[in-house]
């Protein structure tokens, strides 16, 4: 597969919303292994939020394209001591192909080399054991910190259980160990 990376602009918003929804919500997400369909219903992202991520200073959405189709994306944002890594999505039919690893490597390169940050930080719903294990195999470490799930805010979906929260993970990019 020929993979090309580029930074998203506002013309890409509909493709990003469609991709992220396909990867995480509804029946189409069950084609892949990253589905949240049993935990959350409704939307995963909305157009307004994606536009805000694209236009915010120190923030970008990296796209992975193959044959002119958007097949992967990730939101990166500069924080004080790390690059935030979120909204990571790979098209369900391409999950498990190595595409996600390639996108993660490019995201790490941007955070480390272009932004000069020593680490990448992310949050994952803490009951998503297989997803947490995926990130841990790629060098992310759980910090022991958690963040609350935004219950009552339909922009993030409609929870199907009442025990959701986010685990905070960090990956060092500067060769040092630990979080």
Residue frames as a rotation matrix with the C-alpha (Angstrom) as fourth column:
UNK 1
0.580 0.815 0.000 0.00
0.815 -0.580 0.000 0.00
0.000 0.000 -1.000 0.00
UNK 2
-0.432 -0.664 0.610 1.25
0.658 -0.695 -0.290 3.43
0.616 0.276 0.738 -0.93
UNK 3
0.436 0.565 -0.700 0.72
0.898 -0.324 0.298 5.71
-0.058 -0.759 -0.649 2.09
UNK 4
-0.359 -0.455 0.815 1.02
0.484 -0.837 -0.255 9.48
0.798 0.303 0.520 1.87
UNK 5
-0.106 0.275 -0.956 0.89
0.957 -0.232 -0.173 11.80
-0.270 -0.933 -0.239 4.90
UNK 6
-0.544 -0.076 0.835 -0.41
0.353 -0.924 0.146 15.35
0.761 0.374 0.530 4.92
UNK 7
-0.903 0.247 -0.352 -1.92
0.234 -0.405 -0.884 17.86
-0.361 -0.880 0.307 7.32
UNK 8
-0.189 0.935 0.300 -5.69
0.981 0.189 0.030 18.20
-0.029 0.300 -0.953 7.14
UNK 9
-0.995 0.082 0.055 -7.49
-0.081 -0.996 0.020 21.41
0.056 0.015 0.998 6.24
UNK 10
-0.497 0.861 0.106 -11.15
-0.488 -0.177 -0.855 22.35
-0.717 -0.476 0.508 6.58
UNK 11
-0.023 0.472 -0.881 -11.98
-0.979 0.167 0.115 20.71
0.201 0.866 0.458 3.25
UNK 12
-0.618 -0.332 -0.713 -11.15
-0.258 0.942 -0.215 17.35
0.743 0.051 -0.667 4.90
UNK 13
-0.646 0.316 0.695 -13.61
-0.754 -0.122 -0.646 17.66
-0.119 -0.941 0.316 7.80
UNK 14
0.431 0.898 -0.086 -16.36
-0.901 0.423 -0.098 15.44
-0.052 0.119 0.992 6.36
UNK 15
0.330 -0.392 -0.858 -13.86
-0.297 0.820 -0.489 12.69
0.896 0.417 0.154 5.48
UNK 16
-0.743 -0.646 0.173 -12.38
-0.329 0.128 -0.935 12.83
0.583 -0.752 -0.308 8.99
UNK 17
-0.306 0.719 0.623 -15.78
-0.909 -0.026 -0.416 12.61
-0.283 -0.694 0.662 10.71
UNK 18
0.639 0.558 -0.530 -16.75
-0.719 0.678 -0.154 9.69
0.274 0.479 0.834 8.46
UNK 19
-0.028 -0.755 -0.655 -13.47
-0.213 0.645 -0.734 7.84
0.977 0.119 -0.179 9.11
UNK 20
-0.828 -0.314 0.465 -13.51
-0.484 -0.021 -0.875 8.32
0.285 -0.949 -0.134 12.89
UNK 21
0.046 0.932 0.360 -17.17
-0.960 0.141 -0.241 7.26
-0.276 -0.334 0.901 13.07
UNK 22
0.601 0.158 -0.784 -16.48
-0.551 0.792 -0.263 4.16
0.579 0.589 0.563 10.96
UNK 23
-0.334 -0.858 -0.390 -13.56
-0.200 0.469 -0.860 3.18
0.921 -0.209 -0.328 13.21
UNK 24
-0.966 -0.204 0.159 -15.33
-0.165 0.015 -0.986 3.57
0.198 -0.979 -0.048 16.55
UNK 25
-0.541 0.826 0.156 -19.12
-0.480 -0.150 -0.865 3.65
-0.691 -0.543 0.478 16.34
UNK 26
0.320 0.854 -0.411 -22.00
-0.876 0.101 -0.472 1.73
-0.362 0.511 0.780 14.87
UNK 27
0.832 0.151 0.534 -22.06
-0.034 0.974 -0.222 -1.50
-0.554 0.166 0.816 12.92
UNK 28
0.830 -0.554 -0.073 -19.30
-0.100 -0.019 -0.995 -0.51
0.550 0.832 -0.070 10.48
UNK 29
0.194 -0.797 0.571 -16.87
-0.937 -0.324 -0.133 -0.23
0.291 -0.509 -0.810 13.39
UNK 30
0.557 0.087 0.826 -17.38
-0.522 0.810 0.267 -3.90
-0.646 -0.579 0.497 14.23
UNK 31
0.940 -0.298 -0.163 -15.40
-0.016 0.440 -0.898 -4.74
0.340 0.847 0.409 11.06
UNK 32
-0.013 -0.984 0.178 -12.28
-0.241 -0.170 -0.956 -3.67
0.970 -0.055 -0.235 12.95
UNK 33
-0.029 -0.080 -0.996 -11.07
0.781 0.620 -0.073 -4.23
0.623 -0.781 0.044 16.49
UNK 34
-0.911 -0.411 0.010 -11.17
0.328 -0.741 -0.586 -0.62
0.249 -0.530 0.810 17.77
UNK 35
-0.168 0.943 0.288 -14.96
0.228 -0.247 0.942 -0.39
0.959 0.224 -0.173 18.06
UNK 36
-0.993 0.012 0.120 -16.52
-0.118 -0.313 -0.943 1.36
0.026 -0.950 0.312 21.04
UNK 37
-0.475 0.875 -0.096 -20.03
-0.393 -0.113 0.913 0.43
0.787 0.471 0.398 19.89
UNK 38
0.060 0.505 -0.861 -20.76
0.602 0.670 0.435 -1.59
0.796 -0.544 -0.264 23.04
UNK 39
-0.478 -0.335 -0.812 -19.63
0.868 -0.322 -0.378 1.26
-0.135 -0.886 0.445 25.30
UNK 40
-0.528 0.198 -0.826 -20.94
-0.038 -0.977 -0.210 4.35
-0.848 -0.080 0.523 23.52
UNK 41
0.075 0.575 0.815 -23.60
0.961 0.176 -0.213 5.20
-0.266 0.799 -0.539 20.98
UNK 42
0.877 0.322 -0.357 -23.99
0.225 -0.931 -0.289 8.36
-0.426 0.173 -0.888 18.94
UNK 43
0.839 -0.530 0.124 -21.21
-0.102 -0.378 -0.920 10.42
0.534 0.759 -0.371 17.50
UNK 44
0.416 -0.811 -0.411 -17.48
0.907 0.342 0.244 10.13
-0.057 -0.475 0.878 18.25
UNK 45
-0.705 -0.570 -0.422 -16.61
0.492 -0.822 0.287 13.55
-0.510 -0.005 0.860 16.82
UNK 46
0.543 0.838 0.058 -18.49
0.627 -0.359 -0.691 16.41
-0.559 0.411 -0.720 15.25
UNK 47
0.393 -0.359 0.847 -17.58
0.803 -0.314 -0.506 18.76
0.447 0.879 0.165 12.41
UNK 48
0.833 -0.036 0.551 -17.24
-0.188 -0.957 0.222 21.78
0.520 -0.288 -0.804 14.69
UNK 49
0.796 -0.549 0.256 -14.75
-0.174 0.197 0.965 20.00
-0.580 -0.812 0.061 16.93
UNK 50
0.355 -0.666 0.656 -12.68
0.854 0.517 0.062 18.82
-0.380 0.538 0.752 13.97
UNK 51
0.539 -0.128 0.833 -12.58
0.469 -0.775 -0.423 22.34
0.699 0.619 -0.358 12.50
UNK 52
0.913 -0.186 0.362 -11.48
-0.394 -0.632 0.667 23.68
0.105 -0.752 -0.651 15.90
UNK 53
0.603 -0.724 0.336 -8.66
0.272 0.582 0.766 21.09
-0.750 -0.371 0.547 16.07
UNK 54
0.315 -0.456 0.832 -7.50
0.945 0.075 -0.317 22.03
0.082 0.887 0.455 12.56
UNK 55
0.484 -0.014 0.875 -7.56
0.306 -0.934 -0.184 25.79
0.820 0.357 -0.447 13.21
UNK 56
0.993 -0.089 -0.075 -6.17
0.048 -0.277 0.960 25.86
-0.106 -0.957 -0.271 16.77
UNK 57
0.406 -0.914 0.004 -2.57
-0.748 -0.335 -0.573 27.09
0.525 0.230 -0.819 17.01
UNK 58
-0.486 -0.718 0.498 -0.18
-0.872 0.442 -0.213 24.27
-0.067 -0.538 -0.840 17.98
UNK 59
-0.052 0.582 0.812 -2.63
-0.222 0.786 -0.577 21.65
-0.974 -0.211 0.088 16.75
UNK 60
-0.433 -0.008 -0.902 -2.97
-0.902 -0.010 0.433 19.59
-0.012 1.000 -0.003 13.60
UNK 61
0.538 0.516 0.667 -4.74
-0.367 0.856 -0.365 16.57
-0.759 -0.048 0.650 12.21
UNK 62
-0.577 -0.778 -0.248 -2.41
-0.669 0.276 0.691 14.24
-0.469 0.564 -0.679 10.36
UNK 63
0.628 0.774 -0.085 -4.01
-0.653 0.464 -0.599 12.29
-0.424 0.431 0.797 7.52
UNK 64
-0.601 -0.664 0.445 -2.83
-0.206 0.667 0.716 9.05
-0.772 0.339 -0.537 6.00
UNK 65
0.405 0.738 -0.539 -4.03
-0.725 -0.099 -0.681 8.64
-0.556 0.667 0.495 2.42
UNK 66
-0.597 -0.495 0.631 -3.86
0.047 0.764 0.643 5.71
-0.801 0.413 -0.433 0.05
UNK 67
-0.709 0.266 0.654 -4.91
0.704 0.203 0.681 6.04
0.048 0.942 -0.331 -3.58
UNK 68
-0.712 0.358 0.604 -6.56
-0.075 -0.894 0.442 9.38
0.698 0.270 0.663 -2.81
UNK 69
0.416 0.879 -0.231 -8.69
0.142 0.189 0.972 7.98
0.898 -0.437 -0.046 0.06
UNK 70
-0.167 -0.382 0.909 -8.30
-0.858 -0.397 -0.325 9.09
0.485 -0.835 -0.261 3.68
UNK 71
0.285 0.206 -0.936 -7.60
0.014 0.976 0.219 5.80
0.959 -0.076 0.275 5.50
UNK 72
0.083 -0.282 -0.956 -6.15
0.968 0.250 0.011 7.05
0.236 -0.926 0.294 8.81
UNK 73
0.252 -0.068 0.965 -5.96
-0.023 -0.998 -0.064 10.16
0.967 -0.006 -0.253 10.94
UNK 74
0.052 -0.203 -0.978 -4.68
0.984 0.179 0.015 11.40
0.172 -0.963 0.209 14.28
UNK 75
0.801 0.185 0.569 -5.02
0.080 -0.976 0.204 14.69
0.593 -0.118 -0.796 16.12
UNK 76
-0.074 -0.871 -0.486 -1.77
0.944 0.096 -0.316 16.08
0.322 -0.482 0.815 17.56
UNK 77
0.775 0.303 0.554 -1.55
0.134 -0.936 0.325 19.06
0.617 -0.178 -0.767 19.86
UNK 78
-0.323 -0.944 0.073 1.38
0.238 -0.155 -0.959 20.76
0.916 -0.292 0.275 21.53
UNK 79
0.873 0.443 -0.204 1.21
0.295 -0.148 0.944 20.78
0.388 -0.884 -0.260 25.32
UNK 80
0.787 -0.563 0.251 3.76
-0.610 -0.656 0.445 22.11
-0.086 -0.503 -0.860 27.80
UNK 81
-0.153 -0.919 0.363 5.92
-0.834 0.317 0.451 18.98
-0.530 -0.234 -0.815 27.95
UNK 82
-0.595 0.012 0.804 4.33
0.263 0.948 0.181 16.52
-0.759 0.320 -0.567 25.51
UNK 83
-0.789 0.443 -0.427 2.42
-0.580 -0.306 0.755 16.21
0.204 0.843 0.498 22.31
UNK 84
-0.222 0.793 0.568 -1.17
-0.511 0.402 -0.760 15.12
-0.831 -0.458 0.316 22.84
UNK 85
-0.944 -0.071 -0.322 -2.12
-0.303 0.573 0.762 12.14
0.130 0.817 -0.562 20.65
UNK 86
-0.463 0.850 0.253 -5.87
-0.103 0.232 -0.967 11.67
-0.881 -0.474 -0.019 20.10
UNK 87
0.460 0.793 -0.399 -8.66
-0.566 -0.084 -0.820 10.91
-0.684 0.604 0.410 17.64
UNK 88
-0.645 -0.750 -0.147 -6.50
-0.650 0.436 0.622 8.14
-0.403 0.497 -0.769 16.19
UNK 89
0.418 0.841 0.343 -8.47
-0.387 0.506 -0.771 6.22
-0.822 0.189 0.537 13.59
UNK 90
-0.834 -0.518 -0.189 -7.70
-0.424 0.384 0.820 3.63
-0.353 0.764 -0.540 10.94
UNK 91
-0.077 0.848 -0.524 -10.38
-0.958 0.082 0.274 2.50
0.276 0.523 0.806 8.52
UNK 92
0.350 0.275 0.895 -11.85
-0.718 0.692 0.068 -0.77
-0.601 -0.667 0.440 9.88
UNK 93
0.996 0.083 0.043 -11.03
-0.037 0.774 -0.632 -2.81
-0.086 0.628 0.774 6.78
UNK 94
0.451 -0.892 0.029 -7.37
-0.123 -0.094 -0.988 -1.77
0.884 0.442 -0.152 7.08
UNK 95
0.478 -0.259 0.839 -6.88
-0.878 -0.144 0.456 -2.36
0.003 -0.955 -0.296 10.81
UNK 96
0.631 -0.324 0.705 -4.22
-0.099 0.867 0.488 -4.94
-0.769 -0.378 0.515 11.54
UNK 97
0.893 -0.245 0.378 -2.36
0.433 0.240 -0.869 -4.16
0.122 0.939 0.320 8.31
UNK 98
-0.109 -0.960 -0.257 0.46
0.978 -0.150 0.146 -2.12
-0.179 -0.235 0.955 9.88
UNK 99
0.031 0.203 0.979 -1.11
0.559 -0.815 0.152 1.16
0.828 0.543 -0.139 8.77
UNK 100
0.924 0.379 0.056 -1.67
0.152 -0.494 0.856 2.29
0.352 -0.782 -0.514 12.36
UNK 101
0.474 -0.830 -0.292 1.96
0.707 0.161 0.689 1.65
-0.525 -0.533 0.664 13.27
UNK 102
-0.311 -0.590 0.745 3.07
0.919 -0.385 0.078 3.79
0.241 0.710 0.662 10.32
UNK 103
0.366 0.523 0.770 0.78
0.272 -0.851 0.449 6.65
0.890 0.045 -0.454 11.34
UNK 104
0.956 -0.044 -0.290 1.97
0.283 -0.122 0.951 6.43
-0.077 -0.992 -0.104 14.95
UNK 105
0.085 -0.996 0.024 5.60
0.928 0.087 0.363 6.56
-0.364 -0.008 0.932 13.81
UNK 106
-0.281 -0.136 0.950 4.92
0.668 -0.739 0.092 9.70
0.689 0.660 0.298 11.75
UNK 107
0.743 0.589 0.319 3.05
0.142 -0.604 0.784 11.28
0.654 -0.537 -0.532 14.68
UNK 108
0.723 -0.552 -0.416 6.00
0.570 0.136 0.810 10.54
-0.391 -0.823 0.413 16.98
UNK 109
-0.227 -0.835 0.500 8.38
0.973 -0.221 0.073 12.05
0.050 0.503 0.863 14.43
UNK 110
0.121 0.359 0.926 6.34
0.370 -0.882 0.294 15.27
0.921 0.307 -0.239 14.28
UNK 111
0.953 0.304 -0.010 6.12
0.107 -0.305 0.946 15.58
0.285 -0.903 -0.323 18.07
UNK 112
0.545 -0.813 -0.205 9.82
0.637 0.243 0.731 14.78
-0.545 -0.529 0.650 18.62
UNK 113
-0.332 -0.827 0.453 11.54
0.911 -0.158 0.381 16.36
-0.244 0.540 0.806 15.59
UNK 114
-0.226 0.296 0.928 9.24
0.585 -0.721 0.372 19.17
0.779 0.627 -0.011 14.43
UNK 115
0.665 0.592 0.455 7.92
-0.011 -0.601 0.799 20.27
0.746 -0.537 -0.393 17.83
UNK 116
-0.330 -0.928 0.174 10.93
-0.269 -0.084 -0.960 19.29
0.905 -0.364 -0.222 19.95
UNK 117
0.336 0.527 0.780 8.82
-0.914 -0.018 0.406 17.65
0.228 -0.850 0.476 22.65
UNK 118
-0.620 -0.773 0.131 10.22
-0.776 0.582 -0.241 14.74
0.111 -0.251 -0.962 24.69
UNK 119
-0.860 0.364 0.358 7.01
0.144 0.846 -0.513 12.71
-0.490 -0.390 -0.780 25.06
UNK 120
-0.625 0.773 -0.104 3.57
-0.326 -0.138 0.935 11.93
0.709 0.619 0.338 23.69
UNK 121
-0.874 0.412 0.256 0.51
-0.205 0.164 -0.965 11.81
-0.440 -0.896 -0.059 25.97
UNK 122
-0.608 0.736 -0.297 -2.87
-0.303 0.131 0.944 10.23
0.734 0.664 0.143 25.35
UNK 123
-0.513 0.530 0.675 -6.05
-0.714 0.172 -0.678 9.12
-0.476 -0.830 0.290 27.08
UNK 124
-0.682 0.328 -0.654 -7.91
-0.252 0.734 0.631 5.84
0.686 0.595 -0.418 26.56
UNK 125
0.367 0.847 0.384 -11.18
-0.805 0.082 0.588 4.67
0.466 -0.525 0.712 28.11
UNK 126
-0.372 -0.767 0.523 -9.83
-0.928 0.302 -0.218 2.50
0.009 -0.567 -0.824 30.90
UNK 127
0.215 0.466 0.858 -12.12
-0.408 0.841 -0.354 -0.51
-0.887 -0.274 0.371 30.27
UNK 128
0.868 0.040 -0.495 -10.69
-0.493 0.176 -0.852 -0.91
0.053 0.984 0.173 26.75
UNK 129
0.552 -0.670 0.496 -8.17
-0.193 0.477 0.858 -3.59
-0.811 -0.569 0.134 27.70
UNK 130
0.419 -0.410 0.810 -7.17
0.816 0.561 -0.137 -4.65
-0.398 0.719 0.570 24.18
UNK 131
0.745 -0.136 0.653 -6.64
0.323 -0.783 -0.532 -1.04
0.584 0.607 -0.540 23.11
UNK 132
0.799 -0.491 0.347 -4.61
-0.582 -0.486 0.653 -0.25
-0.152 -0.723 -0.674 26.22
UNK 133
0.462 -0.634 0.621 -2.50
0.225 0.761 0.609 -3.36
-0.858 -0.141 0.494 25.55
UNK 134
0.641 -0.183 0.746 -1.98
0.755 -0.022 -0.655 -2.22
0.136 0.983 0.124 21.93
UNK 135
0.776 -0.326 0.540 -0.56
-0.225 -0.943 -0.246 1.12
0.589 0.069 -0.805 23.10
UNK 136
0.689 -0.550 0.471 1.53
-0.507 0.099 0.857 -0.47
-0.518 -0.829 -0.210 25.83
UNK 137
0.526 -0.503 0.686 3.14
0.643 0.763 0.067 -2.76
-0.557 0.406 0.724 23.23
UNK 138
0.473 -0.310 0.825 4.11
0.671 -0.480 -0.565 0.42
0.571 0.821 -0.019 21.39
UNK 139
-0.475 -0.878 -0.054 5.87
0.650 -0.309 -0.695 1.94
0.594 -0.365 0.717 24.39
UNK 140
-0.041 0.519 0.854 3.10
-0.428 -0.781 0.454 3.87
0.903 -0.347 0.254 26.13
UNK 141
-0.762 -0.223 -0.608 3.03
0.457 0.480 -0.749 3.58
0.459 -0.848 -0.264 29.92
UNK 142
0.416 0.909 0.019 0.02
0.527 -0.259 0.810 4.11
0.741 -0.327 -0.587 32.18
UNK 143
-0.425 -0.587 0.689 0.74
-0.144 -0.707 -0.692 7.02
0.893 -0.394 0.216 34.50
UNK 144
-0.676 0.294 -0.676 -1.80
0.730 0.400 -0.555 5.98
0.107 -0.868 -0.485 37.13
UNK 145
-0.802 0.422 -0.422 -3.71
-0.260 -0.883 -0.390 9.20
-0.537 -0.204 0.818 36.47
UNK 146
-0.428 0.733 0.529 -7.29
0.894 0.427 0.133 9.19
-0.129 0.530 -0.838 35.24
UNK 147
-0.951 0.282 -0.126 -9.58
-0.297 -0.946 0.131 11.82
-0.082 0.162 0.983 33.78
UNK 148
-0.342 0.897 0.281 -13.37
-0.034 0.287 -0.957 11.79
-0.939 -0.337 -0.068 34.03
UNK 149
-0.670 0.282 0.687 -15.54
0.742 0.255 0.620 10.81
0.000 0.925 -0.380 31.07
UNK 150
-0.956 0.286 -0.071 -17.67
-0.284 -0.958 -0.025 13.78
-0.075 -0.004 0.997 29.91
UNK 151
-0.578 0.816 0.019 -21.04
0.806 0.575 -0.140 12.30
-0.125 -0.065 -0.990 30.87
UNK 152
0.235 0.810 -0.536 -23.94
0.593 -0.557 -0.581 14.44
-0.770 -0.181 -0.612 29.71
UNK 153
-0.071 -0.306 -0.949 -22.05
-0.580 -0.761 0.289 15.91
-0.811 0.572 -0.123 26.73
UNK 154
0.662 0.469 0.585 -23.48
0.095 0.721 -0.686 14.22
-0.743 0.510 0.433 23.61
UNK 155
0.633 -0.517 -0.576 -20.57
-0.774 -0.395 -0.495 15.53
0.029 0.759 -0.650 21.50
UNK 156
-0.454 -0.881 0.133 -18.59
-0.891 0.452 -0.050 12.58
-0.016 -0.141 -0.990 22.88
UNK 157
-0.601 0.312 -0.736 -21.32
-0.120 0.875 0.469 9.97
0.790 0.370 -0.489 22.52
UNK 158
0.311 0.795 0.521 -23.99
-0.834 -0.035 0.551 8.44
0.456 -0.606 0.652 24.68
UNK 159
-0.691 -0.684 0.235 -22.48
-0.705 0.565 -0.429 6.14
0.160 -0.462 -0.872 27.32
UNK 160
0.186 0.715 -0.674 -23.98
-0.420 0.678 0.604 2.67
0.888 0.171 0.427 27.70
UNK 161
0.308 -0.118 -0.944 -22.50
0.788 0.587 0.184 2.19
0.533 -0.801 0.274 31.18
UNK 162
0.901 0.213 0.378 -21.77
-0.002 -0.870 0.493 4.40
0.434 -0.445 -0.783 34.15
UNK 163
0.751 -0.656 -0.079 -18.17
0.257 0.181 0.949 3.47
-0.608 -0.733 0.305 34.96
UNK 164
0.559 -0.552 0.619 -16.25
0.751 0.018 -0.660 5.07
0.353 0.834 0.424 32.09
UNK 165
0.782 -0.450 -0.430 -13.16
-0.150 -0.807 0.572 7.18
-0.605 -0.383 -0.698 32.68
UNK 166
0.824 -0.545 -0.158 -9.92
-0.195 -0.010 -0.981 7.84
0.533 0.838 -0.115 30.82
UNK 167
0.628 -0.767 -0.134 -6.55
0.585 0.352 0.730 6.35
-0.513 -0.537 0.670 31.69
UNK 168
0.813 -0.460 -0.357 -3.61
-0.559 -0.787 -0.261 8.68
-0.161 0.412 -0.897 30.95
UNK 169
0.668 -0.639 0.382 -0.68
0.640 0.755 0.144 7.14
-0.381 0.148 0.913 29.08
UNK 170
0.682 -0.550 -0.481 2.69
-0.596 -0.800 0.071 8.63
-0.424 0.239 -0.874 28.16
UNK 171
0.752 -0.561 0.345 5.40
0.654 0.696 -0.296 7.52
-0.074 0.449 0.891 25.76
UNK 172
0.340 -0.743 -0.576 8.88
-0.089 -0.635 0.767 8.98
-0.936 -0.210 -0.283 26.04
UNK 173
0.966 -0.019 0.259 10.33
0.260 0.095 -0.961 9.97
-0.007 0.995 0.097 22.68
UNK 174
0.638 -0.751 0.169 13.72
-0.695 -0.656 -0.293 11.15
0.331 0.069 -0.941 23.94
UNK 175
0.022 -0.663 -0.748 15.12
-0.164 0.736 -0.657 7.76
0.986 0.137 -0.092 24.92
UNK 176
-0.746 -0.222 0.629 14.50
-0.631 -0.069 -0.773 8.22
0.215 -0.973 -0.088 28.63
UNK 177
-0.610 0.570 -0.551 12.36
0.456 0.821 0.344 5.70
0.649 -0.041 -0.760 30.46
UNK 178
-0.608 0.470 -0.640 9.29
0.683 -0.101 -0.723 6.31
-0.404 -0.877 -0.259 32.58
UNK 179
0.270 0.800 0.536 6.48
0.902 -0.405 0.150 8.78
0.337 0.443 -0.831 32.35
